[in-house]
Amino acid sequence: MDKQTQPLSPALIKEVLAHKPQAAAELVQQLQTPVFNLALRMLGSVADAEDATQEILLLVLEKLPGFRGESALTTWVYRLAVNRLIDEKRSMFATHPLSFEAYAQDIQAFQKESQREDKQILARELKLSCTNVMLQCLKPQDRCIFILGTMFKADSRQAAEILNLTPEAYRQRLSRARRKMADFMSQYCYLASGGCRCTCRIDFAIGTRRLDPDNLEYSKLPTAEPQVLHQHLEAMEKIEEHMTVFDTLSAYALPEEKRQTLQDVVASVWMEKVCQN
């Protein structure tokens, strides 16, 4: 099993609490992929997700001595991450909020089949980007509920504990969020029999600088094993038909150079703070 997909072990946590830098780097390595994917879906851009991942992992190391075992460690980690991401005010979509109504108008603004030879490659990139943008149409907590239930496959008990909700409240809000997304997709996304096709949005996306043919951010990201997202969580909810679009999206790993840099930076900053105290 890849080291990134191994459960968090008490022995590793004990070494981190003993201020061993190698243990801190290993903990960061194990957590960075699920945290990055959660941040990417919550914030909607790769750059914002990378910055948030580093901040969240540093926060985990800083707060770890205060963990009292009142919940599972992974639940505690996800709660820290979720609270940080829901309250994010600096990301692109936090400063420019999006709604389903506004996105629908944007989609209808330009529809023309691209004649580019590389349109299938660009259409795939646009699909990945557009799917993330659709998530931004949900309000932050509803977005998080949707992501945990649909992509991370959290059962209602675990997700409710992460979000400080009752399981019943979580299930109701997840159902409403899925219905909103399904209604939008069934009208506007061809993946759910809607009217918009990615190949008809390529030229518009390039013209408005939403798509850079020379810098395909999602296509460049290495993929990770899907179980990385929900290795500590059990699936319970049945996903509605249209939601399989999100269920089949790839899990992403940070690029190799980013992974190593993040581990080194987080462990180094953490050790500096430990030494100062």
N, C-alpha and C positions, 0 to 999 in steps of 0.2 A: 504493500500500500504506500502510495506517495506520502511523504512527510506532511504535506499540506492538508491531507485528508485524514490524518490521525486524530482521534479524540484528544482533548486536553487532559493531560495526566496530572494527578495530584503531586507526583514527584517533580514534574517540570515546574508547576506552580510554586512548590516549596523552594526550588532553586532560584526562581525569579525573586521571591520574597527575601532570599538570602543575598540579593543584589549581585547575582552572577550574570555578567553581560552576555555570555553565550546562551544562557537560558532565556534571557529577554529577547535575544535575536531569534531564537527558535520559536518562542511564543508568537512573535510578530509574523514569522513565516507561516505558522499554522493558521493564523487569523486573517491574514491580509487578503486572501482571495474572496471569502464570503463577505468581508467588510467592504471591499472594493465594489463587488457586485451590488450590494445593498445601496451603497453611495451612488453608483452609476445610475441605477433605476430611480432613486429618489431625487437626484439633482439634475439628471438629464444631459450632462456633458462629461467627457472623459477628463478634461483638465480639472473641473470642480471636484470630480470623484477622487482623483489622485490626491488633491490637497486635503480633502475631508478624511480620506483613509489614513493619512499620516497623523492628522490631529486626533482621530479616534483611537488609533493604536497607542499613541502616547498617553492619552487619557486613561486607557485600560491599564497601562503600567503604573500610572500615578495613583489610580484609585484602587488597585489590587490589594494593598494592605488593609483596606477598609472592607473587603468582602467578608461577610459573616456567614455565608453558607445558607442563608434563608431561602435561596432559590438555587437552581442548577447554575453552575458557573457560566455555561454558554448562554443561558437566559439572561444572566446579569450582563454579559458582554453585549448581547444584542440590545438590551435595554439602554445601555450607555450609547450605543451607536444610533439607535432610533431617536432618542432624545436630542442628540446632537444634530441629526439630519432634519428632523421635523422643525427645529428652531433655526435652521440655517437661513441667514439673511443676505449672504454675500454672493450666492450663486447666480448664474445668468437668469434662471427662471424665477428665482426669489425676487429679483429686482424688476423683472418683466413678467408678471404672472400671466398664465394662459388659461383659457376656458375652452370647453368643447364648442361653444358657439363661435368664439373668435377663430378657433382652428378650422372649423367647418367653412367659414368665410374665406380663409386663406386657401384651403384646398380647392374651393370652387373658383378661385381667382384666375387660375391658369391650368389648362388641361390640353396638352398637345404631345403626341407621340414623338419621342426623340429619334433622330436619325443617326445618332452617334454609333460608331462601330463597337464601342465599349459599353453600350447602354445596359447590358445585362449585369455587368460588374457594378456599374454605378447604381443600377436599380436595387441591387442587393444591399449596398451601403445605405441607400436612401431608406430602404425598408427598416433596417436596423435603427437608423437615426429617428425615423418617423415614429416607430414603436415607442421609443423612449420619450419622444415629445408628447405622444398621446397620454402617457402616464402623468405628465406634468399638468394635464387638464383636471386631474383630481386634486382636491385640497390635500395638504401635506399628510394629515393623519389618515385620511381615506386612501391616499396613495400608498402609504406604508402598510395599511391593512391589506390592500390588494396585492402588493408585492409579497408580503409574508405568506398569504394564503395561496396565491397562484404560482409564484416562482420558487419560493422557499418551501412550500408545501407544509407550513406549520399547521399543526392541529389547533382547534379552537382553544384548548386549555393553555397550550404553550404561548400562542400568539396573544391571548388575553392577558397572560401574566407579563409578557414583554411590554404591552401597551397600557397596562394598568386599567383594563376593562374587565367586565364579566364575560365569560364565554358566550353567553346568549347575545350580549350587545355586540361582541366581535362578529358573530355569525350573521347578525342582521345587517351590520354595516358592510361586511364583505359581500353579502348578497346584493345590496344596493349598489356598491361600487362596480361589481361585475355587470349588473344590469345596465348601468350608465355606459360602461365601456362597450358592451355588446350592442347596445342600441346605436352608438356612434359608429362602430365598425360596420355593422350591417348596412348602414346608409352610405358610408364614405370609403371603406377599405375593401379592395377586391379580394383580400384574403378571407373576408367574411361575406363575400357576394355583394359588396358595396360598389360604388361607382368609380372610385379613384384607383388608378394603377400607377405604380412607381415609375414605369417607363414614360408616363405622360407628365411627370413632375420634374424630370431630370434637368431640362433646359432652364426651367424657372428656378430651380434650386441652385444651379450654378450661377445664374444671373444675379440672384440675391445673396450670393456668397454663403449659402447654407450647405453647399456641397462643393468640395474642392477635389477635382479629379486627380490632383497630384498628391493629395494627403487624405487617404481614406482611413479615418481614425478607427472605425470599428473593424474593418477588414484587417488592419495591422495588428489588432490585439490578439495575443495568443489565446486559444480556448482552453478551458479547464474542464475536468470531469464534472458532470452535472451534480453528482452526489456531494461535491464540495459545498454546495449551497444549503443542503438540508441533511447533512450527515448526522446532526444531533437532533433532528426533528423528525416526527413521524407524520406521514400523509394521512389525512382523514377526509377532508372535504372532496366532493366530486366536482370537477371543473366543468362548467358549462361549455357547450360546443364551440363558441367563438373564442373562449379563453385558451384553447389549445394553441393559438397563435403565440401567446406569451409563454405557455408551458414549454414550447419547443425552442425558444430562444437559447442561444449558447450561453454558457457560463464563461466569463472571461477571467484570465489571469493578467496581472500587470506584466508589461514587458520585462524581460530578464534584467535589464540594466536598472529599471525602476524598482524592481523587487529588492535587489541588493542594496540600492541606495536607500530605500525606505527602511530596510532592516538596520542598516548602519546608522542612519540619522536618528531614528527613534531610540535605538539602544544607547547611542552616544548622549543625546539630550537627556534621556532618563537618568543615566549615570551621573551626569553633571548635576542634576537636581538632587539626586540622592546624596552626592558628596557635599553639596551646599547645606543640606539639612543635617 
